[in-house]
Amino acid sequence: MTLVDIRTLVDYLHALHTPQTVLLDQILGHERVILGDLVYYEVMRGFRRDADYQLARSVLEPLERHPLSYRQSVASGIEHFRLLRNQAHCTPSTTTMLLASHCLLEGLPLLFSDAVFAPMVDRLGLVDRLQLPAPELADGQR
């Protein structure tokens, strides 16, 4: 099971080839890919053209979504934010912090492209999905 950050989803929907989008393409349909509800909101609100919105919706709507702003994740996000700020790291957005805190609370890896998550890997123990083994795929599958 893997959660995905906003930047990776945007890159994926724009058909950019990055290590994260390649892995996302590989794991879709082979493992559970989960979106945070606020991540889904942030991605979907960015589309101006209806055609782009409808295409993104058809790709993302079937994915499971988890709520990110429940009591425990908010409390954890505040503590994580304060720890990072006190260690002189850049302070991430609310959605970013809640996404990372949800992953930490639930023991889930995060597939991310945004460099703001790197200190969370180093300082908080966030698991970078890109560093885990890729799924074994049958011959001919991508």
Secondary structure, DSSP 8 states (H G I E B T S, - for coil): -EEE-HHHHHHHHTT---HHHHHHHHHBTTB-EEEEHHHHHHHHHT--SHHHHHHHHHHHTTSEEE---SHHHHHHHHHHHHHHHHTT-----HHHHHHHHHHHHHT--EE---GGGHHIIIII---BGGGS------TT--
